[in-house]
Amino acid sequence: MTGLTTHVLDTATGKPAEGLKIDLYRIDGDGRAMIKTVTTNADGRVDGGPILIGDSFIAGTYELVFHAGDYLRQSGVTLTDPAFLDVIPLRFGISDVSAHYHVPLLLSPYSYSTYRGS
């Protein structure tokens, strides 16, 4: 499989993060262009397959912006004001358009981690 996918897990609850909004941008120099907005399903994944695939899956620098604060508030978590984690931008590069890029997010109210998954 080729393309870009993501998966969000709420490590504080041990469950997938359902209903988390994610914006995808392509970075061009000092600017960024919005490609799309998606929301995670009950499995913490995006419906409809890869976020980027086919002709839109091109080499370059991208940013996934995870709206973690909104998700955490909707989940009943009481956050500080301002929240320690609110919007989490992950900037990464795609160099091989014949490969699969999986960029998961492991999330809790006070920490997050990511990696290039398979």
C-alpha positions, 0 to 999 in steps of 0.5 A: 500500500502507498499513501499517508495514514494516521491512527490516534490512541488515547493512552490515558484511557487505553482506547482509540481517540474517536472524534478527533479533528485532524487538518492536513497541510502541505508546507511550501517554504514559509507557507502552508496550504490546507489539503483537507480536514478529517475526523477519526472514527471509533477505531481512532482511524480515518474512514475512506482509506489513506488521507493522501493517495494517488495523484495527491500523494507527492513528495514534500513536507507536510503537517498533520495538525491534531486538535487534541484539546477539543477531543480531550474536552469532549471526552470529559477531561478537565484541562487547565486554561490554557490547556497544556496540549491543545493543538499538536502540529506534526511536521514530516517529510514524504520522500518516497511516493511508492511507500506507505507513510503511517503517522500515528499519535499516542495522546494523553492530556499532558504528553504525546508521542509519534513515530513512523509506523507501518 
